[in-house]
Every structure is written in C-alpha cells, then in structure tokens.
C-alpha cells in the first residue's frame, strides 16, 4: 500500500462536486463542470425557462460571497489549553475560544451528523451590538490580531447602523455561512433553535427556509422575556422569537419529547367517586358541529332524570352507542348530584407521560431576562459581569423537547455560557449525560464595565468561569447529600455525568499555506518551492499537542477522543486514538526520527492507520513502512 501525504482540508464544496461527478460524470471535463452538458443532463427536471426567469427566494448584496465563505477551508486549527478547564482528562465537554465561522469549519469533519441540538443567540442587529467587520470574511490573521495573538490593537466594536444601505445585507452575510455549516453538524433528527427579535425575524425565517428547507420548519416560539411595562418607549416589547428548524422534520417529530407533567397539572386530578382506576379530571363531551354526523346529535338523560341536548351549534363528540358504553364503564361524570351536563372522566393513569409543548413560552414557565441576570449575579457573588444573558430555564425547555440523555448540544454564540449551565443542571435533575460544545469569541469587555473591574478581560473568560462555578456547586451539592445525589447522578452500573470540560483556542494552522505568485522572479519562485518542501511552520512544536490536535481534526476524530500511549513501543512515543465516531484506530508519532526497531515492531491491523512526520523516516524505512498497512506522513 503506498504511503499517503496528510494535507490540510480542502474546499468543503469539493465533496458535493464528488457526488455530482459520480452521478453525472459526462458533465465534467478537465476537472471542471461543463454547464451546458449538466443542464442538458438535468433538463427533464429543470423545465423550460429563459434567462429572465424569476424565482421566489431571499437575495441580498453579498450573498454570493457569503456562499463562498461557507465552503472556503479554514486556515486555522484548535490547540488545547490545559489547566483552564476541569477534569480535562476524562471530560467530553468542550469550550472553544475563537471566531465561530472558522471553528465550525474545523469541527465539521469530526462532528458532522453528530449534534442533536443547536441553540444560538446571535447579534440581533439593533444597530449597536455588532462586532463583525463590514465584509464578514473575518480572515484568521485579523481574528488573531484582534484576540491578542498577533501584534496590533485589541478587537474593536463596530456598529451596523440602520442608516447604512447594507444594514440587513451585512447581518445576512454573517449568518448565512454559519447556518449552512451548522446544518451539516446536525443529526437527521437534530434541531436548531435561534433567538431573534423583530429587527431580523422575517429575514431569518427566509434565510433558514433556504438553508434548512421550508419543509423542515418546526415553529416560531414566542418567549415572554419580560413581565414589566417599559414606559420609556412607544410600545413595551415584552416578547422575542425563537425560530426552530430541524434537519429532517419527520424524524425530529418522531423523536420529539413531551414536557414533564407540572404540579399544577397534577393538581387538576382527584377521585371524588373513589374510582378504583385512580385520580381523574372531567373533560368536555361536546364540540363544534361543523363536520358532525347525525349519530352525534341525541338527547341524554341524566341519572337524576334531567334531559340534556348538545348546546346550539355543537354536537356530542361520541355516538350514542359509544356514550352508553362509556356510561356502563363509569367513564361519564354527571356531577355529585347526578344532574350536571355529562363530562368524560380522563384518568391520570391513562394520559400521556407528558405534556405536548406549546409555542407560547411564558415568563412563569421559562423565566425572563431579569431572572437570568439575577441568577448570573448570584453565581458571580452579586457582580454584574454580563448584561444580556438568557435564562437557564429557557434553554432547559429546549433541551427537554429536543435531546435525550446522551445528546451533544452545540452553542456557537455562547456568551456567558448559559447553554452549558442548562446542560449540566438538566443532567443533575434527570441523571442524563448530555455533552456540550460551546464556541465564543474572546471579545474584549468594555474597560469601564463591571466585568473588567472584576478582572475579566473577555466574554470567553466569563463563560469559562461560569462553567467552573456551576460544576463546583453541583459537586458540593452531591457531597452534602450523597444518598439522594448518588441515585440522581448515576444508577447502578451507569457512568456518572460528566462534570468537567476542556478548553481549546483557535490559532493559525501548523501547515504552511501556499503563497500564490504571478511574477517572473525565478529566485522568488525557487524560494517558495524550497519553503514548501517542509509542510509545517517552523514553530509547530511551540504549542504542546497543537499539531496532534490538528491531525485529529483533519482525520475526523472528535476533540473528546480517547488517547493513550502504546507501551510496547519503547524507542518512540506512539499515541493511540479511538472514538465511538470511528471504526478505525489512529496511531500517531510526532518524533523527529522514527527508530528502526519501532518500524519493525509496527504491525497494523485492518482497522488501524499510522501517521508520522515524513522527515522522521528515510527512504529505507519508508520501504519497510509501505508494507505495514495504511500509512500517512506529514
């Protein structure tokens, strides 16, 4: 088997082209698409239309570039930050500091089709909370400069003023590539929730119709964000929207969870007639008569002798024959004196295991912005470190609807890390073991803010500290009440919930990027070729496990993969990487030289691959490696 070269990721759309080439090979010539041939091959599906044909959809200046951004490969990578998380060796929870578009590209190969739920709270485009550049390309070099990893000023906050002619276009260009990548990460029954206000909700719906498909729209939930009246404005805006789409609607509807029964609902049930089937509540037996049949119109004689007809314009919901069966089975309630309008007895033991979610989420049920801020201030000892958090109970509602006890949950506008808090708390409540992945730009807090006075330089630092404090509190509660907490946290033979997290940061890739040159200077061209002989940047060893992590991402292994050293190799350090996401086992050696004894001892199974530095093996050793199995060099 020939030795392969490990290379950085290519354009994302190349995978789509490969699928198209497999289906319509005649439309490709010299590696390019012949559009006329492709159109001819698909003309039966395309229909007849001229150049002036009109189509329904959302268009804006910059949309073409936004599409390019979604498919352009990242020039960055992620590096681990030991010591910034908790229980890092065993945790699968991830917190990533970095520009979220670049990070989503890096996560794509490892987590495609693995995320059960995404929640994001993006900038609302109000004209004063926008921190993205005008063209939204956010090149990695600019990001590194702004986050303090390269020379230059700290990240500036730039407003997107409504007086700007491209006010909405800028926001849409920012959102489009991120949503497109987010869709690829979702499982088939996965779902995304997006918080938004009136400024862009109409555009967001059309944008998500395009990215996810209108057929996968689930609902727009109305959230009562405040209960007080705001008298300083023309109208008091008391609610926001949460747009919800699935990857594949029918599959999500099958997996959607019911909400837990509330105490209020349980209190509606009683047993005044001591029915052996237990508590019940009475429900109406009549309905609108619009599509009723003759069999649903009849008189009912109560046990007390009163004759009752259905109200005007209404009918009984069951036929007389079925009504008599229900009466015989003691499923009809005529009141304590036997003369009331008949109602059906609905038994608590026979109802569904939960409540169907509604699209109106009240403050009483899921909390308000004010509740969220008070809760965050309590976590940070009454310090107001973040102005616009979402309530943990709001995200908890989404988790209850959309996740199971082992789901991966992603939030790539993480803010103060409310999503992580909600995941950890719900795991505590139901014994689940959900995992979170959070992405947050290390955006600088204002110099005169309470957060800065408390010692936090960036929003990412606030998020990490919140997670640490929440985990410490949960562990303390578990220690104080071991008898109940033990049952709550894990059943017999079950793994305890993950009470830790790892931290990664976005940095420049360890692989050199090719510099395009169109001049006639032979010496410069020769210099570029000489530099390309070694694919890695000179500083690749400066960050421990930086290149190792990049290899995992390039090969599609998640950041929570299991890693262990193979002790049988004594001359070189070889690490074994395994994951539930992969059948293949990865063996990685990044030593400068590969010992002959190591090559001799290396025996790869069919499900194993070995990666090492190209410079670590000479020609003689390469010939020996070629017969070992799947080998990749850098």
PATORTI-497390 format. One line per field, with one value per residue (C-alpha): residue number from 1; residue in one letter; chain; x, y, z. Coordinates in pm, whole numbers. Layout:
i <- (NUM/...)
aa <- (A/...)
ch <- (A/...)
xx <- (X/...)
yy <- (Y/...)
zz <- (Z/...)
This chain:
i <- (1/2/3/4/5/6/7/8/9/10/11/12/13/14/15/16/17/18/19/20/21/22/23/24/25/26/27/28/29/30/31/32/33/34/35/36/37/38/39/40/41/42/43/44/45/46/47/48/49/50/51/52/53/54/55/56/57/58/59/60/61/62/63/64/65/66/67/68/69/70/71/72/73/74/75/76/77/78/79/80/81/82/83/84/85/86/87/88/89/90/91/92/93/94/95/96/97/98/99/100/101/102/103/104/105/106/107/108/109/110/111/112/113/114/115/116/117/118/119/120/121/122/123/124/125/126/127/128/129/130/131/132/133/134/135/136/137/138/139/140/141/142/143/144/145/146/147/148/149/150/151/152/153/154/155/156/157/158/159/160/161/162/163/164/165/166/167/168/169/170/171/172/173/174/175/176/177/178/179/180/181/182/183/184/185/186/187/188/189/190/191/192/193/194/195/196/197/198/199/200/201/202/203/204/205/206/207/208/209/210/211/212/213/214/215/216/217/218/219/220/221/222/223/224/225/226/227/228/229/230/231/232/233/234/235/236/237/238/239/240/241/242/243/244/245/246/247/248/249/250/251/252/253/254/255/256/257/258/259/260/261/262/263/264/265/266/267/268/269/270/271/272/273/274/275/276/277/278/279/280/281/282/283/284/285/286/287/288/289/290/291/292/293/294/295/296/297/298/299/300/301/302/303/304/305/306/307/308/309/310/311/312/313/314/315/316/317/318/319/320/321/322/323/324/325/326/327/328/329/330/331/332/333/334/335/336/337/338/339/340/341/342/343/344/345/346/347/348/349/350/351/352/353/354/355/356/357/358/359/360/361/362/363/364/365/366/367/368/369/370/371/372/373/374/375/376/377/378/379/380/381/382/383/384/385/386/387/388/389/390/391/392/393/394/395/396/397/398/399/400/401/402/403/404/405/406/407/408/409/410/411/412/413/414/415/416/417/418/419/420/421/422/423/424/425/426/427/428/429/430/431/432/433/434/435/436/437/438/439/440/441/442/443/444/445/446/447/448/449/450/451/452/453/454/455/456/457/458/459/460/461/462/463/464/465/466/467/468/469/470/471/472/473/474/475/476/477/478/479/480/481/482/483/484/485/486/487/488/489/490/491/492/493/494/495/496/497/498/499/500/501/502/503/504/505/506/507/508/509/510/511/512/513/514/515/516/517/518/519/520/521/522/523/524/525/526/527/528/529/530/531/532/533/534/535/536/537/538/539/540/541/542/543/544/545/546/547/548/549/550/551/552/553/554/555/556/557/558/559/560/561/562/563/564/565/566/567/568/569/570/571/572/573/574/575/576/577/578/579/580/581/582/583/584/585/586/587/588/589/590/591/592/593/594/595/596/597/598/599/600/601/602/603/604/605/606/607/608/609/610/611/612/613/614/615/616/617/618/619/620/621/622/623/624/625/626/627/628/629/630/631/632/633/634)
aa <- (X/X/X/X/X/X/X/X/X/X/X/X/X/X/X/X/X/X/X/X/X/X/X/X/X/X/X/X/X/X/X/X/X/X/X/X/X/X/X/X/X/X/X/X/X/X/X/X/X/X/X/X/X/X/X/X/X/X/X/X/X/X/X/X/X/X/X/X/X/X/X/X/X/X/X/X/X/X/X/X/X/X/X/X/X/X/X/X/X/X/X/X/X/X/X/X/X/X/X/X/X/X/X/X/X/X/X/X/X/X/X/X/X/X/X/X/X/X/X/X/X/X/X/X/X/X/X/X/X/X/X/X/X/X/X/X/X/X/X/X/X/X/X/X/X/X/X/X/X/X/X/X/X/X/X/X/X/X/X/X/X/X/X/X/X/X/X/X/X/X/X/X/X/X/X/X/X/X/X/X/X/X/X/X/X/X/X/X/X/X/X/X/X/X/X/X/X/X/X/X/X/X/X/X/X/X/X/X/X/X/X/X/X/X/X/X/X/X/X/X/X/X/X/X/X/X/X/X/X/X/X/X/X/X/X/X/X/X/X/X/X/X/X/X/X/X/X/X/X/X/X/X/X/X/X/X/X/X/X/X/X/X/X/X/X/X/X/X/X/X/X/X/X/X/X/X/X/X/X/X/X/X/X/X/X/X/X/X/X/X/X/X/X/X/X/X/X/X/X/X/X/X/X/X/X/X/X/X/X/X/X/X/X/X/X/X/X/X/X/X/X/X/X/X/X/X/X/X/X/X/X/X/X/X/X/X/X/X/X/X/X/X/X/X/X/X/X/X/X/X/X/X/X/X/X/X/X/X/X/X/X/X/X/X/X/X/X/X/X/X/X/X/X/X/X/X/X/X/X/X/X/X/X/X/X/X/X/X/X/X/X/X/X/X/X/X/X/X/X/X/X/X/X/X/X/X/X/X/X/X/X/X/X/X/X/X/X/X/X/X/X/X/X/X/X/X/X/X/X/X/X/X/X/X/X/X/X/X/X/X/X/X/X/X/X/X/X/X/X/X/X/X/X/X/X/X/X/X/X/X/X/X/X/X/X/X/X/X/X/X/X/X/X/X/X/X/X/X/X/X/X/X/X/X/X/X/X/X/X/X/X/X/X/X/X/X/X/X/X/X/X/X/X/X/X/X/X/X/X/X/X/X/X/X/X/X/X/X/X/X/X/X/X/X/X/X/X/X/X/X/X/X/X/X/X/X/X/X/X/X/X/X/X/X/X/X/X/X/X/X/X/X/X/X/X/X/X/X/X/X/X/X/X/X/X/X/X/X/X/X/X/X/X/X/X/X/X/X/X/X/X/X/X/X/X/X/X/X/X/X/X/X/X/X/X/X/X/X/X/X/X/X/X/X/X/X/X/X/X/X/X/X/X/X/X/X/X/X/X/X/X/X/X/X/X/X/X/X/X/X/X/X/X/X)
ch <- (A/A/A/A/A/A/A/A/A/A/A/A/A/A/A/A/A/A/A/A/A/A/A/A/A/A/A/A/A/A/A/A/A/A/A/A/A/A/A/A/A/A/A/A/A/A/A/A/A/A/A/A/A/A/A/A/A/A/A/A/A/A/A/A/A/A/A/A/A/A/A/A/A/A/A/A/A/A/A/A/A/A/A/A/A/A/A/A/A/A/A/A/A/A/A/A/A/A/A/A/A/A/A/A/A/A/A/A/A/A/A/A/A/A/A/A/A/A/A/A/A/A/A/A/A/A/A/A/A/A/A/A/A/A/A/A/A/A/A/A/A/A/A/A/A/A/A/A/A/A/A/A/A/A/A/A/A/A/A/A/A/A/A/A/A/A/A/A/A/A/A/A/A/A/A/A/A/A/A/A/A/A/A/A/A/A/A/A/A/A/A/A/A/A/A/A/A/A/A/A/A/A/A/A/A/A/A/A/A/A/A/A/A/A/A/A/A/A/A/A/A/A/A/A/A/A/A/A/A/A/A/A/A/A/A/A/A/A/A/A/A/A/A/A/A/A/A/A/A/A/A/A/A/A/A/A/A/A/A/A/A/A/A/A/A/A/A/A/A/A/A/A/A/A/A/A/A/A/A/A/A/A/A/A/A/A/A/A/A/A/A/A/A/A/A/A/A/A/A/A/A/A/A/A/A/A/A/A/A/A/A/A/A/A/A/A/A/A/A/A/A/A/A/A/A/A/A/A/A/A/A/A/A/A/A/A/A/A/A/A/A/A/A/A/A/A/A/A/A/A/A/A/A/A/A/A/A/A/A/A/A/A/A/A/A/A/A/A/A/A/A/A/A/A/A/A/A/A/A/A/A/A/A/A/A/A/A/A/A/A/A/A/A/A/A/A/A/A/A/A/A/A/A/A/A/A/A/A/A/A/A/A/A/A/A/A/A/A/A/A/A/A/A/A/A/A/A/A/A/A/A/A/A/A/A/A/A/A/A/A/A/A/A/A/A/A/A/A/A/A/A/A/A/A/A/A/A/A/A/A/A/A/A/A/A/A/A/A/A/A/A/A/A/A/A/A/A/A/A/A/A/A/A/A/A/A/A/A/A/A/A/A/A/A/A/A/A/A/A/A/A/A/A/A/A/A/A/A/A/A/A/A/A/A/A/A/A/A/A/A/A/A/A/A/A/A/A/A/A/A/A/A/A/A/A/A/A/A/A/A/A/A/A/A/A/A/A/A/A/A/A/A/A/A/A/A/A/A/A/A/A/A/A/A/A/A/A/A/A/A/A/A/A/A/A/A/A/A/A/A/A/A/A/A/A/A/A/A/A/A/A/A/A/A/A/A/A/A/A/A/A/A/A/A/A/A/A/A/A/A/A/A/A/A/A/A/A/A/A/A/A/A/A/A/A/A/A/A/A/A/A/A/A/A)
xx <- (0/153/226/-17/54/-162/-281/-498/-866/-982/-1285/-1595/-1796/-1548/-1742/-2059/-1874/-1753/-2113/-2224/-1934/-2032/-2391/-2329/-1971/-2037/-2074/-1709/-1419/-1058/-1177/-1428/-1806/-1941/-2258/-2429/-2383/-2502/-2811/-2881/-2848/-3096/-3332/-3613/-3603/-3526/-3815/-3826/-3724/-3542/-3267/-3526/-3698/-3794/-3767/-3901/-3637/-3422/-3149/-2912/-2587/-2302/-2490/-2251/-1952/-2135/-2174/-1803/-1722/-1920/-1715/-1373/-1145/-1019/-656/-662/-664/-751/-499/-573/-533/-455/-546/-827/-1096/-1189/-1139/-991/-855/-1197/-1438/-1609/-1750/-1576/-1533/-1365/-1234/-1240/-1422/-1718/-1715/-1356/-1433/-1743/-1530/-1278/-1549/-1733/-1545/-1537/-1894/-2094/-2428/-2350/-2512/-2866/-2947/-2805/-2905/-2769/-2837/-2671/-2640/-2990/-2874/-3021/-2756/-2528/-2437/-2249/-1885/-1818/-1634/-1814/-1725/-1765/-1481/-1303/-973/-787/-499/-741/-902/-565/-473/-794/-770/-419/-234/-59/67/-194/-483/-745/-1074/-1284/-1660/-1817/-2183/-2405/-2609/-2959/-2868/-2621/-2768/-2650/-2778/-2970/-2729/-2436/-2630/-2749/-2397/-2274/-2548/-2564/-2232/-2266/-2615/-2508/-2225/-2449/-2694/-2419/-2341/-2699/-2819/-3106/-3347/-3148/-3293/-3171/-3323/-3232/-3324/-3412/-3614/-3833/-3539/-3447/-3702/-3862/-3524/-3410/-3716/-3647/-3277/-3344/-3603/-3322/-3058/-3271/-3565/-3907/-4040/-3822/-3967/-4095/-4227/-4154/-4187/-4291/-4093/-4220/-3886/-4023/-4335/-4288/-4411/-4142/-4282/-3985/-4075/-4372/-4455/-4334/-4173/-4233/-4152/-3894/-3895/-3718/-3712/-3687/-3589/-3492/-3251/-3532/-3875/-4043/-3753/-3748/-4122/-4078/-3803/-3954/-4005/-4310/-4260/-4273/-4608/-4621/-4756/-5032/-5144/-5126/-5345/-5627/-5678/-5881/-6102/-6434/-6618/-6333/-6291/-6052/-5866/-5737/-5744/-5917/-6038/-6353/-6330/-6597/-6803/-6924/-6751/-6818/-7072/-6906/-6831/-7060/-7276/-7640/-7525/-7365/-7695/-7909/-8066/-7902/-8099/-7900/-7926/-8135/-8386/-8278/-8281/-7983/-7922/-7591/-7559/-7663/-7412/-7236/-7259/-7151/-6800/-6910/-7205/-7495/-7380/-7029/-7174/-7373/-7060/-6871/-7158/-7160/-6780/-6824/-6638/-6908/-6945/-7283/-7174/-7220/-7600/-7624/-7787/-7493/-7405/-7219/-6840/-6581/-6355/-5990/-5776/-5430/-5305/-5413/-5285/-4961/-4636/-4601/-4738/-4732/-4505/-4685/-4547/-4606/-4342/-4447/-4221/-4370/-4266/-3920/-3809/-3728/-3420/-3438/-3442/-3139/-2940/-3025/-2922/-2591/-2521/-2573/-2318/-2066/-2127/-2357/-2117/-2291/-2042/-2274/-2565/-2777/-2782/-3067/-3246/-3114/-3476/-3543/-3268/-3370/-3710/-3539/-3322/-3628/-3801/-3511/-3246/-3202/-2974/-2661/-2707/-2440/-2554/-2382/-2392/-2159/-2267/-2207/-2196/-2197/-2228/-2594/-2624/-2350/-2519/-2853/-2696/-2517/-2829/-3060/-2811/-2822/-3203/-3265/-2938/-2855/-2510/-2556/-2240/-2193/-1972/-1953/-1783/-1724/-1512/-1265/-1435/-1296/-1531/-1557/-1281/-1529/-1761/-1830/-1678/-1349/-1349/-1400/-1091/-1244/-1083/-1309/-1656/-1494/-1329/-1669/-1817/-1538/-1558/-1934/-1893/-1629/-1852/-2158/-1961/-1816/-2165/-2306/-2016/-2066/-2437/-2355/-2113/-2367/-2644/-2470/-2769/-3002/-2739/-2585/-2915/-2969/-2629/-2591/-2775/-2610/-2356/-2404/-2134/-2157/-2250/-1962/-1872/-1578/-1479/-1181/-1073/-939/-836/-829/-480/-303/-266/60/63/215/-23/95/162/34/298/237/567/871/1134/1284/1470/1146/970/1260/1237/867/928/1210/983/713/943/867/487/490/557/887/704/484/650/594/241/217/-26/-113/-20/-160/-500/-491/-425/-729/-950/-812/-880/-1231/-1174/-1369/-1199/-1317/-1146/-976/-595/-339/29/120/369/508/694/991/1202/932/621/321/-27/-340/-660/-1004/-1356/-1714/-1746/-1488/-1427/-1065/-792/-534/-169/28/401/540/901/1175/1313/1138/1356/1420/1307/973/920/999/755/476/205/-112/-449/-707/-879/-559/-373/-32/72/422/646/783/1124/1123/1175/1446/1398/1495/1246/977/1003/956/658/485/412/263/-81/-234/49/26/314/331)
yy <- (0/337/592/887/1250/1415/1756/2033/2042/2136/2335/2196/2201/1958/1680/1795/1806/1449/1334/1524/1380/1030/1085/1292/1215/1341/1696/1712/1794/1850/1871/2150/2148/2180/2372/2318/1941/1942/2140/1902/1601/1752/1925/1688/1814/2178/2255/2521/2871/3164/3387/3625/3356/3471/3263/3308/3349/3583/3781/4047/4218/3992/3662/3508/3589/3452/3123/3121/3180/2873/2647/2808/2588/2717/2818/2768/2490/2434/2391/2253/2482/2253/2395/2620/2352/2094/1715/1758/1405/1243/1515/1528/1878/2138/2516/2681/3036/3152/3309/3078/3050/2924/2691/2544/2459/2283/2086/1990/1672/1539/1620/1609/1441/1404/1707/1660/2020/2362/2679/3018/3371/3572/3953/4094/4367/4651/4890/4892/4533/4420/4312/4188/4360/4508/4225/3948/3748/3767/3632/3431/3680/3959/3743/3655/4022/4116/3839/3941/3651/3877/4232/4504/4668/4481/4389/4698/4702/4825/4918/4827/5146/5137/5435/5212/5096/4741/4719/4393/4256/4262/4067/3809/3765/3700/3446/3251/3059/2982/2838/2633/2474/2429/2225/1982/1915/1815/1456/1359/1416/1712/2058/2418/2699/3061/3354/3674/3993/4187/4350/4039/3766/3795/3771/3489/3280/3318/3252/2934/2826/2835/2666/2402/2380/2528/2177/2143/2444/2339/2653/3008/3014/3331/3388/3635/3793/4049/4098/4465/4753/4959/5314/5487/5360/5396/5030/4796/4499/4203/3906/3770/3497/3161/3011/2633/2415/2050/1867/1629/1719/1375/1222/1506/1477/1108/1179/1495/1463/1557/1802/1677/1699/2003/2010/2240/1975/1701/1906/1901/1531/1398/1100/1221/893/665/512/214/342/634/1015/1173/1505/1570/1697/1829/1586/1841/2009/2233/2069/2167/1813/1615/1319/1255/997/1276/1457/1291/1355/1237/1158/1213/974/1248/1246/1567/1561/1736/1823/1943/2325/2519/2477/2191/1811/1528/1405/1038/849/747/384/481/710/422/203/476/517/145/162/452/694/961/1215/1381/1578/1488/1527/1334/1620/1811/1824/1496/1509/1240/1113/1134/918/1026/670/669/1006/1051/1052/1427/1745/1848/2156/2480/2761/3029/3017/3233/3402/3186/2871/2957/3278/3630/3834/3982/3631/3541/3842/3783/3418/3512/3775/3512/3286/3571/3688/3977/4109/4212/4065/4016/4235/4018/3653/3420/3230/2884/2768/2887/2668/2390/2389/2335/2057/1881/1891/1805/1594/1255/1169/1131/1408/1652/2015/2299/2675/2881/3223/3110/3445/3383/3003/2968/2664/2479/2569/2434/2109/2048/2128/1906/1619/1671/1664/1358/1165/1224/1258/1519/1687/2048/2222/2599/2849/3208/3486/3626/3961/4225/4364/4745/4891/5063/4762/4570/4264/4448/4572/4213/4106/3956/4072/3891/3741/3400/3428/3500/3191/2961/3090/3039/2676/2624/2771/2574/2247/2324/2393/2068/1870/2041/1955/1595/1570/1721/1478/1157/929/1119/1265/927/796/1114/1127/766/438/108/26/361/619/936/1254/1449/1726/1875/2049/2104/2436/2487/2805/2897/2960/2956/2613/2426/2368/2628/2793/2818/3174/3244/3408/3553/3736/3645/3640/3289/3329/3409/3113/2886/3017/2936/2580/2537/2652/2409/2107/2113/2144/2255/2603/2634/2698/2389/2243/2558/2456/2118/1885/2156/1951/1636/1801/1931/1579/1453/1719/1657/1285/1347/1245/1445/1652/1410/1109/860/888/656/577/236/96/-174/90/185/378/624/783/646/751/552/743/580/717/595/803/589/223/296/328/601/566/891/951/1305/1225/1377/1035/701/422/114/-100/85/22/-344/-378/-189/-430/-258/-428/-369/-106/83/370/515/882/1022/1304/1249/1371/1107/821/778/601/261/287/411/95/-103/108/74/-292/-229/-105/242/492/870/1114/1487)
zz <- (0/-99/171/165/250/514/395/539/448/101/-7/159/-166/-322/-152/-325/-656/-599/-552/-863/-1064/-956/-1070/-1385/-1498/-1851/-1718/-1612/-1841/-1729/-1369/-1442/-1483/-1836/-1750/-2083/-2057/-1696/-1788/-2073/-1843/-1598/-1843/-1759/-1401/-1469/-1701/-1970/-1868/-2020/-1889/-1744/-1536/-1186/-871/-521/-254/-49/-221/-91/-192/-81/-89/-342/-123/182/-6/-84/282/382/153/193/411/742/771/1146/1399/1763/2042/2389/2691/2985/3322/3203/3227/3490/3494/3149/3107/3135/3018/2678/2727/2511/2536/2235/2220/1861/1568/1524/1144/1147/1438/1270/966/1189/1371/1056/967/1323/1429/1103/1173/1545/1712/1843/1930/1846/2026/1926/2042/1761/1743/1695/1453/1654/1527/1831/1922/1612/1640/1288/1006/707/469/731/587/924/794/1054/1059/1150/1417/1569/1575/1749/2005/2102/1942/1691/1714/1681/1857/2055/1891/1806/1838/1515/1488/1196/1168/1023/809/625/293/356/713/662/400/641/900/648/509/861/940/612/618/989/948/648/844/1147/939/842/1209/1296/1322/1093/1383/1513/1563/1584/1792/1709/1935/1749/1785/1541/1358/1159/1235/890/715/945/854/481/531/728/472/215/430/605/364/429/475/787/968/1311/1480/1584/1962/2138/2460/2720/2804/3049/3259/3348/3133/2957/2968/2804/2456/2224/2286/2556/2382/2611/2392/2150/1888/1882/1532/1522/1225/1201/974/875/1013/1013/1205/1457/1513/1593/1846/1999/2375/2579/2862/3222/3395/3620/3974/3850/3601/3864/4100/3845/3912/4206/4284/4431/4350/4469/4124/4151/3843/4047/4013/3713/3577/3376/3018/2783/2577/2317/2023/1723/1494/1166/1044/1274/1166/1264/1516/1724/1788/2058/2397/2716/3030/3349/3650/3817/3529/3353/2970/2810/2445/2294/2301/1990/1710/1887/1900/2126/2042/2057/1916/2143/2127/2241/2509/2658/2664/2849/3096/3170/3225/3471/3243/3243/3526/3587/3891/4256/4237/3905/3713/3560/3190/3126/3101/3029/3307/3192/3422/3527/3484/3119/2999/2807/3001/2949/2801/2435/2403/2322/2104/2368/2641/2934/3185/3460/3277/3139/3310/3193/3110/3458/3610/3401/3517/3884/3852/3687/3951/4222/4054/4043/4402/4307/4042/3718/3470/3169/3066/2836/2948/2858/3138/3206/3231/2875/2729/2965/2790/2453/2595/2738/2400/2169/2347/2504/2795/2579/2321/2204/2234/2045/2103/1883/2014/2371/2553/2928/2877/2976/2749/2937/3266/3139/3017/3348/3550/3345/3374/3750/3751/3532/3559/3192/3043/2771/2635/2536/2281/2326/2096/2200/2055/2312/2264/2498/2762/2791/3003/3237/3277/3596/3428/3371/3730/3845/3650/3335/3013/2764/2740/2689/3032/3188/3021/3136/3492/3500/3398/3668/3937/3827/3831/4175/4308/4167/4316/4653/4648/4566/4860/5103/5008/4893/4946/4712/4483/4420/4288/4090/3931/3825/3858/3934/3666/3493/3431/3638/3449/3302/3548/3365/3042/2812/2666/2314/2133/1766/1627/1292/1132/1176/800/572/328/-32/-138/-489/-708/-1052/-1110/-1317/-1040/-1068/-740/-555/-715/-618/-262/-245/-364/-111/172/60/98/470/507/870/1005/1199/1526/1521/1831/2037/2144/2313/2133/1882/1576/1736/1781/1424/1296/1488/1331/981/1018/1152/1515/1777/2044/2312/2152/2382/2370/2527/2474/2332/2585/2356/2155/2372/2120/2010/2159/1974/2079/2003/1923/1939/1921/1914/1598/1414/1347/1259/1524/1468/1571/1576/1624/1602/1697/1481/1400/1376/1515/1306/1597/1601/1231/1280/1569/1396/1286/1172/1178/904/1119/1210/1043/1129/1093/1135/1010/660/777/1051/807/546/215/357/643/406/202/523/628/291/361/706/601/586/643/622/653/714)
